[in-house]
């Protein structure tokens, strides 16, 4: 267990360093001028040369990239994430606020997509070749090939524009303070973004569970159970459920990265003030400190999700032993 902990800790540190360097390099190579992007083209062109030099010094444009990264890394290790030049607030406050909104949205979507995908996949596999399988399988393939932002815009046009049942987006109504918004109002603003992420994430779980269910229902021990008179529900409970649950849980925890990637697009469509929208704003505005902090937070979130999948794999399957790990996945002895 000590070796496993050290190995995973080394992986996490390596991944965080590589991710932060990649994000910093992309922002540094971007043609976007952070000063001009944040103060506006008209105001920038009207500035004097002295004022432009002052603003460039404030944004750190005169410091070499390597020195800027090392300065940021040193401050970050000391617990100082810096100031967000886009929001004019400490980065830690911005990340904490946006991360809280995103975690609620992604958590709800993650649970719904896993449960919905598991149930639909079992039903499709159980009725293999019949109309429920064709309906569920075709719908899952359609959702798997549909971009999340397009699905979000479609749901927005149907339920918000045409029917008027749900709000257009945002986290709270426009012009209302957050303290004045009730719980039900906040939930209503979250329905469409959560529904979009849930439908997008459920397709992979549905298709994967369906294939596993088909293999189990065609296995010899299930045929023997049918021959001795076991009902369909008894076969599902005794033979199918446990064998399907393990790969479904592993796949679900491994899909944390996909949920986060989809939330970036969904938050833009619905103007939801989460971590994904903040990342886009930071990238377009050249806010290096904020973008690097979001990169570290999202990388750590995805790593924890994959690591949790590995540990749950070992806990659920009694044939897997601790200490037999290769590439982050447990192996049988």
C-alpha positions as CSV (number, residue, x, y, z in Angstrom):
1,X,0.0,0.0,0.0
2,X,2.9,2.4,0.7
3,X,4.4,1.6,-2.7
4,X,1.0,2.1,-4.3
5,X,0.5,5.4,-2.5
6,X,4.0,6.7,-3.6
7,X,3.4,5.6,-7.1
8,X,0.0,7.4,-7.4
9,X,1.4,10.5,-5.7
10,X,4.3,10.6,-8.2
11,X,1.8,10.2,-11.1
12,X,-0.3,13.0,-9.7
13,X,2.6,15.4,-9.3
14,X,4.0,14.6,-12.7
15,X,0.5,15.1,-14.3
16,X,0.0,18.4,-12.5
17,X,3.4,19.8,-13.5
18,X,3.0,18.7,-17.1
19,X,-0.6,20.1,-17.3
20,X,0.4,23.5,-15.9
21,X,3.4,23.8,-18.2
22,X,1.3,22.9,-21.2
23,X,-1.4,25.4,-20.3
24,X,1.2,28.1,-19.6
25,X,2.9,27.5,-22.9
26,X,-0.4,27.7,-24.9
27,X,-1.3,31.0,-23.2
28,X,2.2,32.4,-23.8
29,X,2.1,31.4,-27.5
30,X,-1.4,32.8,-28.0
31,X,-1.7,35.8,-30.3
32,X,-4.1,37.4,-27.9
33,X,-2.8,40.6,-26.2
34,X,-4.0,40.3,-22.6
35,X,-3.8,44.1,-22.1
36,X,-5.8,44.9,-25.2
37,X,-8.3,42.1,-24.6
38,X,-9.2,43.3,-21.1
39,X,-9.2,47.0,-21.4
40,X,-10.6,47.2,-24.9
41,X,-9.2,48.0,-28.3
42,X,-10.4,51.6,-28.3
43,X,-9.0,52.4,-24.9
44,X,-5.7,50.7,-25.7
45,X,-5.2,52.6,-28.9
46,X,-5.9,55.9,-27.1
47,X,-3.2,55.2,-24.5
48,X,0.1,57.0,-24.4
49,X,3.3,55.0,-24.7
50,X,4.1,55.4,-21.0
51,X,0.7,54.2,-20.0
52,X,1.0,51.1,-22.3
53,X,4.3,50.3,-20.8
54,X,2.9,50.6,-17.3
55,X,0.0,48.3,-18.2
56,X,2.3,45.7,-19.8
57,X,4.5,45.8,-16.7
58,X,1.4,45.2,-14.6
59,X,0.4,42.2,-16.7
60,X,3.9,40.8,-16.6
61,X,4.5,41.0,-20.4
62,X,8.1,42.2,-19.9
63,X,9.1,39.2,-17.8
64,X,10.6,36.2,-19.7
65,X,8.1,33.2,-19.9
66,X,10.3,30.8,-18.0
67,X,10.8,33.3,-15.1
68,X,7.0,34.0,-15.1
69,X,6.2,30.3,-14.8
70,X,8.8,29.7,-12.0
71,X,7.5,32.7,-10.1
72,X,3.9,31.4,-10.4
73,X,4.9,27.8,-9.4
74,X,6.8,29.1,-6.3
75,X,3.9,31.2,-5.2
76,X,1.5,28.4,-5.8
77,X,3.4,25.9,-3.7
78,X,3.3,28.5,-0.9
79,X,-0.5,28.6,-1.2
80,X,-0.6,31.9,-3.1
81,X,-2.5,31.5,-6.4
82,X,-2.1,35.1,-7.3
83,X,-4.6,37.7,-8.5
84,X,-7.0,37.2,-11.3
85,X,-6.5,40.2,-13.6
86,X,-9.8,39.4,-15.4
87,X,-12.0,39.4,-12.2
88,X,-9.7,41.7,-10.2
89,X,-10.0,39.3,-7.3
90,X,-7.7,36.6,-5.7
91,X,-7.6,33.5,-7.8
92,X,-8.4,31.3,-4.9
93,X,-11.7,33.1,-4.3
94,X,-12.7,32.9,-8.0
95,X,-11.8,29.2,-8.3
96,X,-13.6,28.4,-5.0
97,X,-16.7,30.1,-6.2
98,X,-16.7,28.8,-9.7
99,X,-15.7,25.3,-8.6
100,X,-18.6,25.1,-6.2
101,X,-21.1,25.9,-9.0
102,X,-19.5,23.4,-11.4
103,X,-19.2,20.6,-8.8
104,X,-23.0,20.8,-8.1
105,X,-23.8,20.7,-11.8
106,X,-21.3,18.0,-12.7
107,X,-22.1,15.9,-9.7
108,X,-25.8,15.8,-10.5
109,X,-25.2,15.1,-14.1
110,X,-22.6,12.4,-13.3
111,X,-25.0,10.5,-11.0
112,X,-28.0,10.8,-13.4
113,X,-25.9,9.8,-16.5
114,X,-24.5,6.7,-14.6
115,X,-27.8,5.5,-13.3
116,X,-29.7,6.2,-16.5
117,X,-27.0,4.6,-18.7
118,X,-26.8,1.5,-16.5
119,X,-30.6,0.9,-16.5
120,X,-31.0,1.5,-20.2
121,X,-28.0,-0.6,-21.0
122,X,-29.3,-3.5,-19.0
123,X,-32.7,-3.2,-20.6
124,X,-31.2,-3.1,-24.2
125,X,-29.0,-6.1,-23.5
126,X,-31.8,-8.1,-21.9
127,X,-34.1,-7.5,-24.9
128,X,-31.3,-8.0,-27.5
129,X,-32.5,-7.9,-31.0
130,X,-36.0,-6.7,-30.1
131,X,-37.6,-3.3,-30.4
132,X,-36.4,-2.0,-26.9
133,X,-32.9,-2.8,-27.8
134,X,-33.1,-1.1,-31.2
135,X,-34.8,2.0,-29.7
136,X,-32.3,2.3,-26.8
137,X,-29.2,1.4,-28.9
138,X,-30.2,3.8,-31.7
139,X,-30.8,6.6,-29.3
140,X,-27.5,6.0,-27.5
141,X,-25.6,6.0,-30.8
142,X,-27.3,9.2,-31.8
143,X,-26.5,10.9,-28.5
144,X,-22.9,9.7,-28.6
145,X,-22.4,11.3,-32.0
146,X,-24.1,14.6,-31.0
147,X,-21.9,17.5,-29.7
148,X,-22.9,18.6,-26.2
149,X,-23.2,22.2,-27.2
150,X,-25.6,21.4,-30.1
151,X,-27.7,19.2,-27.8
152,X,-27.7,22.1,-25.3
153,X,-28.9,24.6,-27.9
154,X,-31.6,22.2,-29.1
155,X,-32.9,21.7,-25.5
156,X,-32.7,25.5,-25.0
157,X,-34.8,26.2,-28.1
158,X,-37.4,23.6,-27.2
159,X,-37.9,24.0,-23.4
160,X,-36.9,27.7,-22.9
161,X,-37.8,29.4,-26.2
162,X,-40.7,27.4,-27.6
163,X,-42.4,26.0,-24.5
164,X,-41.2,28.5,-22.0
165,X,-41.1,25.9,-19.3
166,X,-37.6,26.6,-18.0
167,X,-35.2,29.6,-17.8
168,X,-32.7,30.3,-20.6
169,X,-29.8,29.6,-18.4
170,X,-27.6,31.5,-15.9
171,X,-27.3,30.4,-12.3
172,X,-29.8,32.9,-10.9
173,X,-32.4,35.3,-12.6
174,X,-30.9,38.4,-14.1
175,X,-30.9,41.5,-11.9
176,X,-31.6,39.5,-8.7
177,X,-29.0,39.1,-5.9
178,X,-28.0,35.5,-5.1
179,X,-29.1,35.8,-1.5
180,X,-32.7,36.6,-2.7
181,X,-33.0,33.6,-4.9
182,X,-34.8,30.6,-3.5
183,X,-33.7,27.0,-3.8
184,X,-36.3,26.0,-6.3
185,X,-35.3,28.9,-8.6
186,X,-31.7,27.8,-8.5
187,X,-32.7,24.2,-9.3
188,X,-34.9,25.4,-12.3
189,X,-31.8,27.2,-13.8
190,X,-29.8,24.1,-13.4
191,X,-32.2,21.6,-15.1
192,X,-31.3,22.3,-18.7
193,X,-27.5,22.3,-18.2
194,X,-27.7,19.1,-16.1
195,X,-30.0,17.4,-18.6
196,X,-27.6,18.2,-21.4
197,X,-24.6,16.8,-19.6
198,X,-26.6,13.7,-18.4
199,X,-27.8,12.8,-21.8
200,X,-24.3,13.2,-23.3
201,X,-22.7,11.1,-20.6
202,X,-25.3,8.4,-20.4
203,X,-24.7,7.2,-24.0
204,X,-21.3,5.7,-23.4
205,X,-22.4,3.9,-20.2
206,X,-25.5,2.6,-22.1
207,X,-23.6,1.2,-25.0
208,X,-20.9,-0.4,-22.8
209,X,-23.4,-1.9,-20.4
210,X,-25.5,-3.2,-23.3
211,X,-22.5,-5.1,-24.8
212,X,-21.7,-6.7,-21.4
213,X,-25.3,-7.6,-20.8
214,X,-25.5,-9.3,-24.2
215,X,-22.4,-11.4,-23.4
216,X,-23.8,-12.5,-20.1
217,X,-27.2,-13.4,-21.4
218,X,-25.6,-15.6,-24.1
219,X,-23.2,-17.3,-21.6
220,X,-23.4,-21.0,-20.7
221,X,-24.3,-20.4,-17.0
222,X,-27.3,-18.2,-18.0
223,X,-28.5,-20.8,-20.5
224,X,-28.2,-23.4,-17.7
225,X,-30.2,-21.2,-15.4
226,X,-32.9,-20.8,-18.0
227,X,-33.0,-24.6,-18.5
228,X,-33.6,-25.2,-14.8
229,X,-36.5,-22.7,-14.8
230,X,-35.1,-19.5,-13.4
231,X,-37.1,-16.4,-14.3
232,X,-35.6,-13.4,-16.1
233,X,-35.5,-11.3,-12.9
234,X,-33.7,-14.1,-11.0
235,X,-31.1,-14.4,-13.8
236,X,-30.5,-10.6,-13.7
237,X,-30.2,-10.5,-9.9
238,X,-28.0,-13.6,-9.5
239,X,-25.8,-13.5,-12.6
240,X,-26.0,-10.3,-14.6
241,X,-26.1,-7.5,-12.0
242,X,-22.8,-8.2,-10.3
243,X,-20.9,-8.9,-13.5
244,X,-22.2,-5.7,-15.1
245,X,-21.9,-3.5,-12.1
246,X,-18.1,-3.7,-11.9
247,X,-17.2,-2.5,-15.4
248,X,-20.0,0.1,-15.3
249,X,-18.7,1.7,-12.1
250,X,-15.1,1.7,-13.5
251,X,-16.3,3.4,-16.7
252,X,-18.4,5.9,-14.7
253,X,-15.6,7.1,-12.5
254,X,-13.3,7.2,-15.6
255,X,-15.7,9.5,-17.3
256,X,-15.1,12.4,-14.9
257,X,-12.9,14.0,-17.5
258,X,-15.5,13.7,-20.2
259,X,-18.1,15.3,-17.9
260,X,-15.8,18.2,-17.1
261,X,-14.9,18.7,-20.8
262,X,-18.6,18.7,-21.7
263,X,-19.4,21.1,-18.9
264,X,-17.0,23.7,-20.5
265,X,-19.2,23.8,-23.6
266,X,-22.5,23.5,-21.8
267,X,-21.7,26.3,-19.4
268,X,-20.9,28.6,-22.4
269,X,-24.3,27.7,-24.0
270,X,-26.3,28.4,-20.9
271,X,-24.1,31.2,-19.5
272,X,-23.7,29.1,-16.4
273,X,-21.0,30.7,-14.1
274,X,-18.9,27.6,-13.5
275,X,-15.3,26.6,-13.8
276,X,-15.6,25.9,-17.5
277,X,-16.8,29.4,-18.3
278,X,-14.1,30.9,-16.1
279,X,-11.5,28.9,-18.0
280,X,-12.7,30.2,-21.4
281,X,-12.7,33.8,-20.1
282,X,-9.2,33.3,-18.6
283,X,-7.9,31.9,-21.9
284,X,-9.5,34.6,-24.1
285,X,-8.3,37.3,-21.6
286,X,-4.8,36.0,-21.1
287,X,-5.4,35.6,-17.4
288,X,-2.5,33.2,-16.8
289,X,-2.8,32.9,-13.0
290,X,-6.5,32.0,-13.2
291,X,-6.1,29.6,-16.1
292,X,-3.3,27.7,-14.4
293,X,-5.2,27.3,-11.2
294,X,-8.2,26.0,-13.1
295,X,-5.9,23.6,-15.0
296,X,-4.5,22.2,-11.7
297,X,-7.9,21.9,-10.2
298,X,-9.5,20.1,-13.2
299,X,-6.4,17.8,-13.6
300,X,-6.6,16.8,-10.0
301,X,-10.3,16.2,-10.3
302,X,-9.9,13.9,-13.3
303,X,-7.0,12.1,-11.6
304,X,-9.0,11.4,-8.4
305,X,-11.8,10.1,-10.5
306,X,-9.6,7.6,-12.4
307,X,-7.9,6.6,-9.1
308,X,-11.2,6.0,-7.4
309,X,-12.3,3.8,-10.3
310,X,-9.1,1.7,-9.8
311,X,-9.7,1.3,-6.0
312,X,-13.4,0.5,-6.4
313,X,-12.4,-2.1,-9.0
314,X,-10.3,-3.8,-6.4
315,X,-12.9,-3.5,-3.6
316,X,-15.8,-4.9,-5.6
317,X,-14.1,-7.9,-7.2
318,X,-12.8,-10.3,-4.5
319,X,-10.5,-11.9,-7.1
320,X,-8.4,-8.8,-7.3
321,X,-5.6,-8.5,-4.7
322,X,-3.9,-5.3,-3.5
323,X,-0.4,-4.6,-4.7
324,X,-0.8,-6.1,-8.1
325,X,-1.1,-2.9,-10.1
326,X,0.1,-2.2,-13.6
327,X,-0.5,1.1,-15.3
328,X,-3.0,2.1,-12.6
329,X,-5.3,-1.0,-13.1
330,X,-5.4,-3.9,-10.7
331,X,-4.5,-7.3,-12.1
332,X,-5.5,-10.8,-11.0
333,X,-2.9,-13.0,-9.4
